[in-house]
Amino acid sequence: MMRILAYILAALFSSSLFCQAQSPDDLLLKDYRPQSIYKIPVTRIAKARYPVIDMHSHAYARSEEELNRWIAVMDKAGIEKTIILTYATGPAFDSTYQVYARYGNRFEVWCGFDYTGYMEPGWSEQAVRELERCYRVGARGVGELGDKGLGELYSKPVPGRGMHIDDARIKPLLEKCAELKMPISVHVAEPMWMYQPMDATNDGLMNAHVWQIDTSEAGFLNHAALIGTLENAVRENPATTFIACHFANCEWDLEVIGRLLKKYPNLYADISARYGETAPIPRQMQLFYKQHQNKLLYGTDMGMEAEMYQTTFRILESTDEHFYETERFNYHWPLHGFGLRPKVLKKLYRSNAARILKRK
C-alpha cells in the first residue's frame, strides 16, 4: 500500500511540475507548439495531381547515393524535373553541373554571375565572358541572384556588395541572358515580418526573429526600394525573362507583385518557401492564383524530403483547415489549404515552367 501511495504522490508531483512548466506565465514563445483539436478532414497527398517542374531548388544532394534517393522521392511525388540554382560560377559551378548532369532531364543546373572585380573598369565584359563559358558548360539559366538590401550578395565566389539588379554594370549581363535565352531567378527583400519590431505585435515573430533584417547599415535599401530595383531591371530589359523568387516577398501585400505580373510580360514569380506565409489567408491566395495563373511557378526551396513535397501539395490542392507545420515553417499560426482548381494547378505545376524552359 505504501508503495502504491508513493507512486501516486510521485505522479501527482510530476504532473504539477508539468502543468506549472506549461503555464502561459512561464511558457516561452519558442516552445509553443499548438496542436489542432478540431475533428475535421485531414488530406494526405503523396503525389501531385499533375506532373511537376520544381523551379526553385538547390544542390542539396552531395553524393550519388543522396541523388538516387532524391530522384526516388521525386518519382513518388510526381516531380518531373528540378531546377538547381547554384549561385555559382567558375570551378564551383562546373563541379556541381557535372554531378547533376549525369541524371539527364531530371535536373537543370543554373549558374550565378561572377562579381569578381566588379568595382574595376571592364568588369561587365569579364563577367559576360564567364556567363558565356558557364552556358557552354551547360548552364541554362541564372540564379538565384539575391539582394536583401545591401546589394547582390548571393553569387559566388564574390558578393556584389552595393550593386543592385538595376545597376548599369549588370545590364550587359541581363542582355546576354536574353540573347542566350537564360531566365534569371531573382530574390529581392525578405518577408515583411523580418523588418518589423521584434515585439509582441509581430505575428510572425518566431520566424521573423531568426531572419530579421538589419536596416542600420549605410546604403541599405528598404523593401519598397528593392522591389523598385527589380521593376527597373524588368522594364529596361524586356527581352529577358525574370522570375521573382518567393512572390518577390510581397505575400504581405499581394497587390504589389500582382501589379508587376500584370504589367510586364517578361516577369514571372515562383511560390517557393512561402507556403507558411501564405497558407493563413487561403481565400485571398485562391483568388491570387486564379488572377495570375499564367505567371506563377511551383518551387520548393526546402530540401528534398518526401514530407516537404507532401506539405506543399496539401496546401495547394486540399481544402484542409487549421493545421500546423511549426517545425517546417517556424510559425505558430494555423495553415489552410487553397483548393486550387485543376486548370490553375496544371499551369502552376508544369505548363508555365515548360513555356519558359522551352526557350523559343
MOSULFEN-V737360 format. One record per pair of residues at least 6 apart in sequence whose ideal C-beta (glycine too) atoms are under 8 Angstrom apart, sorted by the first residue. I is the first residue (numbers start at 1). J is the second residue. D is the distance in whole Angstrom. If there is no record, write none. Layout:
i->I j->J d->D
i->I j->J d->D
//
This chain:
i->20 j->26 d->7
i->21 j->27 d->8
i->29 j->205 d->7
i->29 j->206 d->6
i->29 j->332 d->7
i->30 j->206 d->6
i->32 j->206 d->8
i->32 j->332 d->5
i->33 j->324 d->8
i->33 j->326 d->6
i->34 j->324 d->6
i->34 j->326 d->8
i->34 j->332 d->6
i->34 j->334 d->8
i->35 j->324 d->7
i->36 j->322 d->5
i->36 j->323 d->6
i->36 j->324 d->6
i->36 j->334 d->7
i->38 j->321 d->7
i->38 j->322 d->6
i->40 j->320 d->7
i->40 j->321 d->6
i->40 j->322 d->7
i->41 j->318 d->8
i->41 j->319 d->8
i->41 j->320 d->6
i->42 j->320 d->6
i->42 j->323 d->7
i->43 j->314 d->6
i->43 j->317 d->8
i->43 j->318 d->4
i->43 j->319 d->8
i->43 j->320 d->5
i->43 j->337 d->7
i->44 j->310 d->7
i->44 j->314 d->7
i->45 j->310 d->6
i->45 j->313 d->4
i->45 j->314 d->5
i->45 j->317 d->6
i->45 j->318 d->7
i->46 j->76 d->6
i->46 j->77 d->7
i->46 j->306 d->7
i->46 j->310 d->6
i->47 j->76 d->6
i->47 j->77 d->6
i->47 j->78 d->4
i->47 j->313 d->8
i->48 j->77 d->6
i->48 j->78 d->4
i->48 j->79 d->7
i->48 j->309 d->8
i->48 j->313 d->5
i->48 j->317 d->8
i->48 j->349 d->6
i->49 j->313 d->8
i->49 j->317 d->6
i->49 j->342 d->7
i->49 j->345 d->6
i->49 j->349 d->8
i->50 j->78 d->7
i->50 j->342 d->8
i->50 j->345 d->6
i->50 j->346 d->5
i->50 j->349 d->5
i->50 j->350 d->6
i->51 j->78 d->6
i->51 j->80 d->5
i->51 j->349 d->7
i->51 j->350 d->5
i->52 j->77 d->7
i->52 j->78 d->5
i->52 j->79 d->5
i->52 j->80 d->6
i->52 j->298 d->6
i->52 j->349 d->4
i->52 j->350 d->6
i->53 j->79 d->8
i->53 j->80 d->6
i->53 j->81 d->5
i->53 j->82 d->8
i->53 j->83 d->7
i->53 j->297 d->8
i->53 j->298 d->7
i->53 j->349 d->7
i->53 j->350 d->5
i->53 j->353 d->4
i->53 j->354 d->7
i->53 j->357 d->7
i->54 j->79 d->6
i->54 j->81 d->7
i->54 j->82 d->4
i->54 j->83 d->6
i->54 j->298 d->6
i->54 j->299 d->6
i->54 j->300 d->5
i->55 j->83 d->5
i->55 j->185 d->8
i->55 j->243 d->7
i->55 j->270 d->5
i->55 j->272 d->7
i->55 j->297 d->4
i->55 j->298 d->6
i->55 j->299 d->5
i->55 j->353 d->5
i->56 j->83 d->7
i->56 j->85 d->6
i->56 j->144 d->7
i->56 j->185 d->7
i->56 j->245 d->6
i->56 j->270 d->5
i->56 j->272 d->4
i->56 j->273 d->8
i->56 j->297 d->8
i->56 j->299 d->3
i->56 j->300 d->6
i->56 j->301 d->5
i->57 j->82 d->5
i->57 j->83 d->6
i->57 j->84 d->6
i->57 j->85 d->7
i->57 j->299 d->7
i->57 j->300 d->6
i->57 j->301 d->6
i->57 j->304 d->8
i->58 j->84 d->6
i->58 j->85 d->6
i->58 j->86 d->7
i->58 j->301 d->7
i->59 j->84 d->5
i->59 j->86 d->6
i->59 j->96 d->5
i->59 j->99 d->8
i->59 j->100 d->7
i->60 j->66 d->8
i->60 j->70 d->7
i->60 j->303 d->6
i->60 j->304 d->5
i->61 j->67 d->4
i->61 j->69 d->8
i->61 j->70 d->5
i->61 j->99 d->8
i->61 j->304 d->6
i->66 j->304 d->8
i->67 j->99 d->7
i->67 j->100 d->7
i->67 j->103 d->7
i->69 j->304 d->8
i->70 j->304 d->4
i->71 j->103 d->7
i->71 j->106 d->6
i->73 j->79 d->8
i->73 j->304 d->6
i->73 j->305 d->7
i->73 j->306 d->5
i->73 j->309 d->7
i->74 j->80 d->8
i->74 j->82 d->7
i->74 j->106 d->7
i->76 j->306 d->6
i->77 j->306 d->6
i->77 j->309 d->4
i->77 j->310 d->7
i->77 j->313 d->8
i->79 j->309 d->7
i->80 j->106 d->8
i->80 j->350 d->7
i->81 j->105 d->6
i->81 j->106 d->6
i->81 j->107 d->7
i->81 j->108 d->6
i->82 j->106 d->7
i->82 j->107 d->5
i->82 j->108 d->8
i->83 j->107 d->8
i->83 j->108 d->5
i->83 j->110 d->6
i->83 j->141 d->7
i->83 j->185 d->8
i->83 j->299 d->8
i->84 j->96 d->7
i->84 j->100 d->6
i->84 j->107 d->5
i->84 j->108 d->7
i->84 j->109 d->5
i->84 j->110 d->7
i->85 j->110 d->5
i->85 j->143 d->4
i->85 j->144 d->4
i->85 j->185 d->6
i->86 j->92 d->7
i->86 j->93 d->6
i->86 j->96 d->5
i->86 j->97 d->8
i->86 j->109 d->6
i->86 j->110 d->6
i->86 j->111 d->6
i->86 j->112 d->7
i->87 j->112 d->4
i->87 j->143 d->8
i->87 j->144 d->6
i->87 j->146 d->8
i->87 j->154 d->5
i->87 j->155 d->5
i->87 j->156 d->5
i->88 j->96 d->6
i->88 j->111 d->6
i->88 j->112 d->5
i->88 j->155 d->8
i->88 j->156 d->5
i->88 j->157 d->8
i->89 j->111 d->6
i->89 j->112 d->5
i->89 j->113 d->7
i->89 j->114 d->4
i->89 j->130 d->5
i->89 j->131 d->8
i->89 j->134 d->6
i->89 j->155 d->7
i->89 j->156 d->7
i->89 j->157 d->7
i->90 j->114 d->7
i->90 j->130 d->7
i->90 j->157 d->7
i->92 j->156 d->6
i->92 j->157 d->7
i->93 j->109 d->8
i->93 j->111 d->5
i->93 j->112 d->7
i->93 j->134 d->6
i->93 j->137 d->7
i->93 j->139 d->7
i->94 j->137 d->6
i->96 j->109 d->6
i->97 j->109 d->5
i->97 j->137 d->6
i->97 j->138 d->5
i->97 j->139 d->7
i->100 j->107 d->4
i->100 j->109 d->5
i->101 j->107 d->8
i->101 j->109 d->7
i->101 j->138 d->6
i->108 j->140 d->6
i->108 j->141 d->7
i->108 j->357 d->7
i->109 j->138 d->6
i->109 j->139 d->6
i->109 j->140 d->8
i->110 j->139 d->6
i->110 j->140 d->7
i->110 j->141 d->4
i->110 j->142 d->6
i->110 j->143 d->5
i->110 j->182 d->8
i->110 j->185 d->7
i->111 j->131 d->7
i->111 j->134 d->4
i->111 j->135 d->8
i->111 j->139 d->4
i->111 j->141 d->8
i->111 j->142 d->6
i->112 j->142 d->7
i->112 j->143 d->7
i->112 j->145 d->7
i->112 j->154 d->7
i->112 j->155 d->3
i->112 j->156 d->6
i->113 j->127 d->6
i->113 j->131 d->7
i->113 j->142 d->7
i->113 j->145 d->7
i->113 j->152 d->7
i->113 j->155 d->5
i->113 j->160 d->7
i->113 j->170 d->7
i->113 j->173 d->6
i->114 j->126 d->8
i->114 j->127 d->5
i->114 j->130 d->4
i->114 j->131 d->8
i->114 j->155 d->7
i->114 j->157 d->8
i->114 j->158 d->7
i->115 j->123 d->8
i->115 j->127 d->7
i->115 j->152 d->7
i->115 j->155 d->6
i->115 j->158 d->5
i->115 j->159 d->6
i->115 j->160 d->4
i->115 j->163 d->7
i->116 j->123 d->8
i->116 j->126 d->8
i->116 j->157 d->7
i->116 j->158 d->5
i->117 j->123 d->5
i->117 j->126 d->7
i->117 j->158 d->8
i->118 j->127 d->7
i->118 j->158 d->7
i->118 j->160 d->5
i->118 j->163 d->6
i->118 j->169 d->7
i->123 j->169 d->6
i->124 j->169 d->5
i->124 j->170 d->8
i->124 j->171 d->8
i->124 j->172 d->4
i->124 j->173 d->7
i->125 j->172 d->7
i->127 j->172 d->8
i->127 j->173 d->6
i->128 j->172 d->5
i->128 j->173 d->6
i->128 j->176 d->5
i->131 j->139 d->8
i->131 j->142 d->7
i->131 j->173 d->6
i->131 j->176 d->6
i->131 j->177 d->7
i->131 j->180 d->8
i->131 j->182 d->8
i->132 j->176 d->7
i->132 j->180 d->7
i->135 j->180 d->5
i->135 j->182 d->7
i->139 j->182 d->7
i->140 j->182 d->6
i->140 j->357 d->8
i->140 j->359 d->8
i->141 j->182 d->5
i->141 j->183 d->5
i->141 j->184 d->7
i->141 j->185 d->7
i->142 j->177 d->6
i->142 j->182 d->6
i->142 j->183 d->7
i->142 j->184 d->5
i->142 j->185 d->7
i->143 j->183 d->8
i->143 j->184 d->6
i->143 j->185 d->3
i->143 j->186 d->7
i->143 j->243 d->7
i->143 j->245 d->8
i->144 j->154 d->6
i->144 j->185 d->5
i->144 j->186 d->7
i->144 j->187 d->5
i->144 j->245 d->6
i->145 j->152 d->6
i->145 j->154 d->6
i->145 j->155 d->6
i->145 j->165 d->7
i->145 j->184 d->7
i->145 j->185 d->7
i->145 j->186 d->5
i->145 j->187 d->7
i->146 j->152 d->7
i->146 j->153 d->6
i->146 j->154 d->3
i->146 j->155 d->8
i->146 j->186 d->8
i->146 j->187 d->4
i->146 j->188 d->8
i->147 j->153 d->7
i->147 j->154 d->8
i->147 j->164 d->6
i->147 j->165 d->6
i->147 j->186 d->8
i->147 j->187 d->7
i->147 j->188 d->5
i->147 j->189 d->8
i->147 j->221 d->8
i->147 j->226 d->6
i->147 j->229 d->7
i->148 j->187 d->8
i->148 j->188 d->8
i->148 j->189 d->7
i->148 j->190 d->6
i->148 j->213 d->6
i->148 j->226 d->8
i->149 j->189 d->7
i->149 j->213 d->7
i->149 j->215 d->7
i->149 j->217 d->8
i->149 j->220 d->5
i->149 j->221 d->5
i->149 j->222 d->7
i->149 j->226 d->6
i->150 j->161 d->6
i->150 j->162 d->7
i->150 j->217 d->6
i->150 j->219 d->7
i->150 j->220 d->6
i->150 j->221 d->8
i->151 j->159 d->7
i->151 j->160 d->5
i->151 j->161 d->5
i->151 j->162 d->4
i->151 j->163 d->5
i->151 j->164 d->6
i->151 j->219 d->8
i->152 j->159 d->7
i->152 j->160 d->4
i->152 j->161 d->8
i->152 j->163 d->5
i->152 j->164 d->7
i->152 j->165 d->7
i->152 j->170 d->8
i->153 j->159 d->4
i->153 j->160 d->7
i->153 j->161 d->6
i->154 j->187 d->7
i->162 j->219 d->6
i->163 j->169 d->6
i->163 j->170 d->7
i->164 j->221 d->7
i->164 j->226 d->8
i->164 j->229 d->4
i->165 j->186 d->6
i->165 j->188 d->7
i->165 j->229 d->5
i->165 j->230 d->6
i->165 j->232 d->8
i->165 j->233 d->5
i->166 j->228 d->8
i->166 j->229 d->4
i->166 j->230 d->8
i->166 j->232 d->4
i->166 j->233 d->5
i->166 j->236 d->7
i->170 j->233 d->8
i->171 j->236 d->7
i->171 j->237 d->7
i->174 j->184 d->7
i->174 j->233 d->6
i->174 j->237 d->5
i->174 j->240 d->5
i->175 j->237 d->7
i->175 j->239 d->8
i->175 j->240 d->7
i->176 j->182 d->8
i->177 j->183 d->8
i->177 j->184 d->6
i->177 j->240 d->5
i->177 j->241 d->8
i->178 j->237 d->7
i->178 j->239 d->4
i->178 j->240 d->4
i->178 j->241 d->8
i->181 j->241 d->8
i->181 j->359 d->4
i->181 j->360 d->8
i->183 j->241 d->4
i->183 j->242 d->7
i->183 j->243 d->6
i->183 j->356 d->5
i->183 j->357 d->8
i->184 j->240 d->6
i->184 j->241 d->7
i->184 j->242 d->5
i->184 j->243 d->7
i->185 j->243 d->5
i->185 j->245 d->6
i->185 j->270 d->7
i->186 j->230 d->6
i->186 j->233 d->8
i->186 j->242 d->6
i->186 j->243 d->7
i->186 j->244 d->6
i->186 j->245 d->6
i->187 j->245 d->4
i->187 j->246 d->7
i->187 j->249 d->8
i->188 j->226 d->4
i->188 j->227 d->6
i->188 j->229 d->7
i->188 j->230 d->5
i->188 j->244 d->7
i->188 j->248 d->6
i->188 j->249 d->7
i->189 j->223 d->5
i->189 j->226 d->4
i->189 j->227 d->7
i->189 j->248 d->7
i->189 j->249 d->4
i->190 j->211 d->6
i->190 j->213 d->6
i->190 j->223 d->8
i->190 j->249 d->6
i->191 j->204 d->7
i->191 j->207 d->8
i->191 j->208 d->7
i->191 j->211 d->8
i->191 j->246 d->8
i->191 j->249 d->5
i->191 j->251 d->7
i->191 j->252 d->7
i->191 j->274 d->7
i->191 j->277 d->6
i->192 j->223 d->6
i->192 j->249 d->7
i->192 j->252 d->4
i->192 j->253 d->8
i->193 j->202 d->6
i->193 j->203 d->7
i->193 j->204 d->3
i->193 j->205 d->7
i->193 j->207 d->7
i->193 j->208 d->4
i->193 j->252 d->8
i->194 j->208 d->5
i->194 j->211 d->5
i->194 j->212 d->5
i->194 j->213 d->5
i->195 j->212 d->8
i->195 j->213 d->5
i->195 j->215 d->7
i->195 j->222 d->7
i->195 j->223 d->6
i->196 j->202 d->5
i->196 j->208 d->7
i->198 j->205 d->7
i->198 j->208 d->7
i->198 j->209 d->5
i->198 j->212 d->6
i->199 j->205 d->8
i->202 j->208 d->6
i->203 j->333 d->7
i->204 j->277 d->7
i->204 j->331 d->6
i->204 j->333 d->8
i->206 j->330 d->5
i->206 j->331 d->6
i->206 j->332 d->6
i->207 j->276 d->7
i->207 j->329 d->7
i->207 j->330 d->4
i->207 j->331 d->5
i->210 j->330 d->7
i->214 j->220 d->8
i->215 j->222 d->7
i->221 j->229 d->7
i->223 j->249 d->7
i->227 j->248 d->6
i->227 j->250 d->7
i->227 j->256 d->6
i->227 j->260 d->8
i->230 j->242 d->7
i->230 j->244 d->6
i->230 j->248 d->6
i->230 j->260 d->8
i->231 j->260 d->6
i->231 j->264 d->8
i->233 j->242 d->7
i->234 j->240 d->8
i->234 j->242 d->5
i->234 j->260 d->7
i->234 j->264 d->5
i->234 j->266 d->6
i->234 j->267 d->5
i->235 j->264 d->7
i->237 j->266 d->8
i->238 j->264 d->8
i->238 j->265 d->8
i->238 j->266 d->6
i->239 j->266 d->7
i->240 j->266 d->6
i->241 j->266 d->5
i->241 j->268 d->7
i->241 j->356 d->6
i->242 j->264 d->8
i->242 j->266 d->6
i->242 j->267 d->5
i->242 j->268 d->7
i->243 j->267 d->8
i->243 j->268 d->5
i->243 j->269 d->7
i->243 j->270 d->6
i->243 j->297 d->7
i->243 j->356 d->8
i->244 j->257 d->7
i->244 j->260 d->7
i->244 j->267 d->7
i->244 j->268 d->7
i->244 j->269 d->4
i->244 j->270 d->7
i->245 j->269 d->8
i->245 j->270 d->5
i->245 j->272 d->6
i->245 j->299 d->7
i->245 j->301 d->8
i->246 j->270 d->7
i->246 j->271 d->8
i->246 j->272 d->6
i->246 j->273 d->6
i->246 j->274 d->5
i->246 j->301 d->8
i->247 j->254 d->7
i->247 j->257 d->5
i->247 j->269 d->5
i->247 j->270 d->8
i->247 j->271 d->6
i->247 j->274 d->6
i->247 j->278 d->8
i->248 j->256 d->7
i->248 j->257 d->5
i->248 j->260 d->7
i->248 j->269 d->6
i->249 j->274 d->8
i->250 j->256 d->4
i->250 j->257 d->4
i->251 j->274 d->5
i->251 j->277 d->5
i->251 j->278 d->5
i->252 j->277 d->8
i->254 j->284 d->7
i->254 j->288 d->5
i->257 j->269 d->6
i->258 j->288 d->7
i->258 j->291 d->7
i->258 j->292 d->6
i->260 j->267 d->6
i->261 j->267 d->6
i->261 j->268 d->7
i->261 j->269 d->6
i->261 j->292 d->5
i->261 j->295 d->4
i->262 j->292 d->8
i->267 j->295 d->7
i->268 j->295 d->5
i->268 j->296 d->7
i->268 j->297 d->6
i->268 j->352 d->7
i->268 j->356 d->7
i->269 j->292 d->8
i->269 j->295 d->6
i->269 j->296 d->6
i->269 j->297 d->7
i->270 j->296 d->8
i->270 j->297 d->4
i->270 j->298 d->7
i->270 j->299 d->4
i->271 j->278 d->8
i->271 j->296 d->6
i->271 j->297 d->7
i->271 j->298 d->6
i->271 j->299 d->6
i->271 j->348 d->8
i->272 j->298 d->8
i->272 j->299 d->3
i->272 j->300 d->6
i->272 j->301 d->4
i->272 j->302 d->8
i->273 j->299 d->8
i->273 j->300 d->7
i->273 j->301 d->4
i->273 j->302 d->6
i->275 j->311 d->7
i->275 j->312 d->6
i->275 j->315 d->5
i->275 j->329 d->7
i->275 j->335 d->8
i->276 j->325 d->7
i->276 j->328 d->7
i->276 j->329 d->3
i->276 j->330 d->8
i->276 j->331 d->5
i->276 j->335 d->7
i->277 j->329 d->8
i->277 j->331 d->8
i->278 j->285 d->5
i->278 j->315 d->8
i->279 j->285 d->8
i->279 j->315 d->5
i->279 j->335 d->4
i->279 j->336 d->6
i->279 j->337 d->8
i->279 j->338 d->8
i->280 j->333 d->5
i->280 j->334 d->7
i->280 j->335 d->7
i->280 j->336 d->7
i->282 j->336 d->4
i->282 j->337 d->6
i->282 j->338 d->5
i->282 j->339 d->8
i->285 j->338 d->5
i->286 j->338 d->5
i->286 j->339 d->7
i->286 j->340 d->7
i->289 j->296 d->6
i->289 j->338 d->7
i->289 j->340 d->6
i->289 j->344 d->5
i->289 j->348 d->7
i->290 j->341 d->7
i->290 j->344 d->6
i->293 j->343 d->7
i->293 j->344 d->5
i->293 j->347 d->5
i->293 j->348 d->7
i->294 j->347 d->6
i->294 j->352 d->6
i->295 j->352 d->7
i->296 j->347 d->8
i->296 j->348 d->5
i->296 j->352 d->7
i->297 j->348 d->7
i->297 j->352 d->6
i->297 j->353 d->5
i->297 j->356 d->8
i->298 j->312 d->8
i->298 j->316 d->8
i->298 j->348 d->5
i->298 j->349 d->5
i->298 j->350 d->8
i->298 j->353 d->7
i->300 j->308 d->6
i->300 j->309 d->7
i->300 j->312 d->6
i->302 j->308 d->5
i->302 j->328 d->7
i->308 j->328 d->7
i->311 j->325 d->6
i->311 j->328 d->6
i->314 j->320 d->6
i->314 j->323 d->8
i->314 j->337 d->6
i->315 j->335 d->6
i->315 j->336 d->8
i->315 j->337 d->6
i->315 j->338 d->6
i->316 j->337 d->7
i->316 j->338 d->6
i->316 j->340 d->5
i->316 j->345 d->7
i->316 j->348 d->7
i->317 j->337 d->7
i->317 j->338 d->8
i->317 j->339 d->7
i->317 j->340 d->6
i->317 j->345 d->7
i->318 j->337 d->4
i->318 j->339 d->7
i->319 j->337 d->5
i->319 j->338 d->8
i->319 j->339 d->4
i->320 j->336 d->7
i->320 j->337 d->4
i->321 j->334 d->8
i->321 j->336 d->5
i->321 j->337 d->7
i->322 j->334 d->4
i->322 j->335 d->8
i->322 j->336 d->7
i->323 j->334 d->6
i->323 j->335 d->5
i->323 j->336 d->8
i->324 j->332 d->8
i->324 j->334 d->6
i->324 j->335 d->7
i->325 j->335 d->6
i->326 j->332 d->6
i->329 j->335 d->8
i->340 j->348 d->7
//
